[in-house]
Amino acid sequence: MSTPWIIGSALFVLWVLIKSKTSRPDGTLVRKLHPYRQIMQYVMPTRVESTCYYDVGVRAEQIEAYVAKAKAKFGANMTHAIVAGAYLALAGIPDLNRFVVGRRLYQRDGVWISFSMKRQKRNREAKLSVVKLRMEEGESFEGLVARINDKIGHERSGNKTYADKEYDLFNLLPRPVLRMATAFLKWLDFNNLLPGSFIHPDSLYTSLVIANLGSVDMSAAYHHLYEWGNASFFLMVGAVEDRAIIENGVPVAARILPVRVSFDERIEDGLSCLKGIEFFEKMMLDPERYLGCLEDDGSDTRPMWPQQTEE
């Protein structure tokens, strides 16, 4: 048996093993799929060409009033409420908490939400930073606010974050090397060889990305989904607007929170995405029920609305 034949056989076996690997550190393979959804991974292999966009206007009077009370009590703001609403939507409809990698569909391990923020408050020139947070089942809204504020405090402390160190390392590389390094990392990810130590800190390996442009008085844009990472949703939220709407056949003035959703339709159908948006709207329209934590005596420490189907 010749040496080239042995080497060729070993390489073939290695190739088969790599292509057969389905386990990942951030999700579990979904094995039972409709044939149509299986073929979608090949007809639309990239995240950008699989993106659907939804434009939603949410009545904001109730959430504005709630946030004003929660801000005085435990430092909450609109971004905290948006993160909570997105979490409830994903937890309420687990099929939305999925992603596509290597032309396979995975159920994500836990709900992760990333959101952008300014490194310095009220400074338009300040750098943007992205916070990634694993959501905890059974957590109160006040507890979530405390965790988010702690994360934001770390980002604004001036200390180098994981992302800072990652960018610094990559920017040291010459352009040809950087291109090859990026392509190699994408190849590792495609074949489920990228280690969890690389995936877990990266803000684009997440269930959903939020950009609350209302915090800097901007309107919401339609945002693409990134090919890097595996986020299946991008939520752009603008500043609350005064609009005239029709209510019971009568024009009325309303406060509207503009929300624009980008969604990878390979993970689930549009109807499920619509149900997720409806979960989000319900929280915004009745935040005291879904979020609580406003009792003056501190007795209301219940978790955010349970992740179960409403009766």
C-alpha positions in Angstrom: 0.0 0.0 0.0 1.6 3.2 -1.2 2.1 6.3 1.0 0.1 8.6 -1.3 -2.9 6.2 -1.1 -2.6 6.1 2.8 -2.5 9.9 3.0 -5.4 10.3 0.5 -7.5 7.8 2.5 -6.7 9.5 5.8 -7.6 12.9 4.3 -10.9 11.5 2.9 -11.8 10.0 6.3 -11.0 13.3 8.0 -13.2 15.2 5.5 -16.1 12.8 6.1 -15.7 13.3 9.9 -15.6 17.0 9.6 -18.7 17.2 7.3 -20.6 14.8 9.6 -20.1 16.8 12.8 -23.4 18.3 13.9 -22.8 19.2 17.5 -22.1 22.8 18.5 -21.4 24.7 21.7 -24.3 27.1 21.2 -27.1 24.9 19.9 -28.7 21.6 19.1 -29.4 20.3 15.6 -33.1 20.4 14.7 -33.6 17.0 13.0 -37.2 16.9 12.0 -37.9 19.6 9.3 -40.4 20.0 6.6 -38.7 19.2 3.2 -39.4 22.8 2.1 -37.5 24.2 5.0 -34.6 21.8 4.4 -34.2 22.9 0.8 -34.3 26.6 1.8 -30.8 26.3 3.2 -29.5 25.6 -0.3 -31.8 27.9 -2.3 -31.0 30.8 0.0 -27.6 29.9 1.6 -26.8 33.4 3.0 -28.5 35.3 5.8 -28.8 38.5 3.8 -30.9 37.0 0.9 -33.1 35.2 3.5 -34.1 38.4 5.4 -37.7 39.5 5.7 -38.5 43.0 7.1 -41.4 44.0 9.3 -42.5 47.6 10.1 -44.4 47.8 13.4 -45.8 50.9 15.2 -46.5 50.1 18.9 -48.7 52.3 21.1 -46.3 53.8 23.6 -48.4 55.6 26.2 -48.4 52.7 28.7 -44.7 51.8 28.4 -43.6 55.5 28.7 -45.6 55.8 31.9 -44.3 52.5 33.2 -40.6 53.4 32.4 -41.0 56.8 34.1 -42.0 55.0 37.3 -39.4 52.2 37.0 -36.6 54.8 36.3 -37.4 56.5 39.6 -37.6 53.2 41.5 -34.6 51.2 40.1 -33.0 53.0 37.2 -34.9 51.4 34.3 -35.2 53.0 30.8 -36.8 52.2 27.5 -33.8 50.0 26.4 -34.3 47.8 29.4 -38.0 47.4 28.5 -37.3 46.6 24.9 -34.8 43.9 25.9 -37.4 42.4 28.3 -40.0 42.5 25.6 -37.8 40.8 23.1 -36.9 38.1 25.6 -40.5 37.4 26.4 -41.3 37.0 22.6 -38.4 34.6 22.1 -39.1 32.6 25.3 -42.8 32.5 24.5 -42.2 31.1 21.0 -39.1 28.9 21.3 -39.1 28.0 17.5 -37.9 31.6 16.9 -34.8 31.1 19.0 -33.1 29.2 16.2 -30.3 29.8 13.7 -28.8 28.5 10.5 -25.1 27.5 10.2 -23.6 25.1 7.7 -26.9 24.8 5.9 -28.4 23.2 9.0 -31.0 24.5 11.5 -30.2 24.6 15.2 -32.2 25.3 18.4 -30.2 27.8 20.4 -28.9 27.0 23.8 -30.7 29.7 25.9 -32.0 33.1 24.9 -29.2 35.6 24.3 -29.7 39.3 23.5 -27.2 41.8 22.3 -27.8 45.5 22.2 -25.8 48.5 21.2 -25.0 51.5 23.4 -22.8 54.6 23.5 -19.5 54.3 25.5 -20.2 57.8 26.8 -23.7 59.2 27.6 -24.9 62.2 25.5 -21.8 62.1 23.4 -22.5 61.7 19.7 -18.8 61.2 19.0 -18.4 58.4 21.5 -17.7 54.9 20.2 -20.5 52.3 20.0 -20.3 49.2 22.1 -22.4 46.1 22.0 -23.5 44.3 25.2 -24.4 40.6 25.0 -26.5 39.1 27.8 -27.8 35.6 28.5 -31.4 35.9 29.7 -32.3 34.1 32.9 -35.7 32.3 33.3 -37.5 33.4 36.4 -35.7 36.7 36.7 -37.6 39.8 37.8 -37.5 43.0 35.6 -35.7 44.8 38.4 -33.1 42.0 38.5 -32.6 42.3 34.7 -32.2 46.0 34.9 -29.5 45.6 37.5 -27.6 43.1 35.4 -27.8 45.2 32.3 -26.6 48.3 34.2 -23.7 46.3 35.6 -22.7 45.3 32.1 -23.1 48.8 30.8 -21.0 50.1 33.7 -18.2 47.7 32.7 -18.4 48.8 29.1 -18.2 52.5 30.2 -15.4 51.9 32.7 -12.6 52.4 30.2 -11.3 48.9 30.6 -10.8 46.9 27.4 -13.6 44.5 26.7 -13.4 41.1 24.8 -14.5 42.9 21.6 -11.8 45.6 22.1 -9.1 42.9 22.4 -10.5 41.0 19.4 -10.5 44.1 17.2 -7.0 45.1 18.3 -5.7 41.7 17.5 -7.3 41.5 14.1 -6.3 45.0 13.2 -2.6 44.2 13.7 -2.8 41.7 10.8 -1.9 42.7 7.2 -5.0 42.8 5.0 -4.2 39.6 3.1 -3.7 37.7 6.4 -6.8 39.3 7.9 -8.8 38.1 4.9 -7.5 34.6 5.2 -8.0 34.6 9.0 -11.6 35.7 8.6 -12.3 33.1 6.0 -10.7 30.4 8.1 -12.9 31.3 11.1 -16.0 31.2 8.9 -14.9 27.8 7.7 -14.5 26.5 11.2 -18.0 27.9 12.1 -19.6 26.4 9.0 -18.2 23.0 10.0 -19.0 23.3 13.7 -15.3 23.4 14.7 -15.3 27.0 16.1 -14.8 26.6 19.9 -17.3 27.9 22.5 -14.6 30.1 24.0 -14.8 32.1 20.7 -18.5 32.0 20.2 -19.9 32.8 23.7 -18.3 36.3 24.1 -19.0 37.3 20.5 -22.1 39.7 20.4 -23.2 38.5 16.9 -23.6 34.8 18.1 -26.9 35.7 19.7 -30.6 35.2 19.4 -31.4 38.9 18.6 -29.6 42.2 18.2 -31.3 45.4 19.3 -30.4 49.0 18.3 -32.4 51.5 20.3 -31.9 54.6 18.2 -34.5 56.4 20.2 -31.9 56.8 22.9 -30.1 59.2 20.6 -33.3 60.8 19.2 -33.0 59.0 15.8 -35.7 57.3 13.7 -35.5 53.5 13.0 -33.9 52.2 9.9 -34.2 48.8 8.2 -31.1 46.8 9.2 -29.5 43.9 7.5 -28.6 40.6 9.2 -24.9 39.9 9.6 -23.2 37.0 7.8 -20.8 36.9 10.7 -22.2 35.1 13.7 -25.6 33.5 13.7 -28.2 36.2 14.8 -31.5 35.5 13.2 -33.2 38.8 14.3 -32.2 42.5 14.2 -34.5 44.9 16.0 -34.3 48.6 15.2 -36.2 50.9 17.5 -36.7 54.6 16.9 -37.7 57.6 19.1 -41.3 57.7 20.2 -43.3 59.8 17.7 -46.6 61.7 17.8 -48.9 60.3 15.1 -52.5 60.4 14.0 -54.0 57.0 13.9 -57.5 55.6 13.2 -59.1 54.1 16.3 -62.7 52.7 16.0 -63.1 54.6 12.8 -62.0 57.9 14.4 -58.7 59.8 14.0 -56.9 60.2 17.3 -53.5 61.4 18.4 -51.2 58.7 19.7 -47.7 58.1 20.9 -46.1 55.5 18.6 -42.9 53.5 19.2 -41.5 52.6 15.7 -40.0 49.1 15.5 -38.4 47.6 12.5 -37.6 43.9 12.5 -35.2 41.9 10.3 -35.9 38.2 10.3 -34.1 35.2 8.8 -37.1 33.3 7.3 -35.1 30.0 7.0 -35.6 29.4 10.8 -39.4 29.6 10.9 -42.3 30.9 8.9 -43.6 34.4 8.9 -46.6 33.6 11.0 -44.5 32.6 13.9 -42.5 35.8 13.6 -45.8 37.7 13.6 -46.8 35.9 16.8 -43.4 37.0 18.3 -44.1 40.6 17.4 -47.5 40.3 19.0 -45.9 39.0 22.3 -43.6 42.1 22.2 -46.6 44.4 21.6 -48.6 42.9 24.5 -45.8 43.7 26.9 -45.5 47.2 25.7 -49.3 47.7 26.0 -49.5 46.2 29.5 -46.0 46.5 31.1 -47.2 46.4 34.7 -48.7 43.0 34.2 -45.8 41.6 32.2 -42.9 43.3 34.1 -44.2 44.3 37.5 -41.8 45.4 40.2 -43.4 48.8 40.9 -45.0 48.2 44.4 -43.7 50.9 46.8 -43.3 48.4 49.6 -41.0 46.2 47.5 -43.4 43.2 47.7 -43.7 42.8 43.9 -40.5 40.8 43.0 -42.2 38.3 40.8 -40.4 37.1 37.6 -41.2 38.7 34.3 -44.3 37.1 32.8 -43.9 33.3 32.8 -42.7 31.8 29.5 -45.9 29.9 28.7 -48.9 30.1 26.5 -51.6 32.5 27.7 -54.8 30.9 28.9 
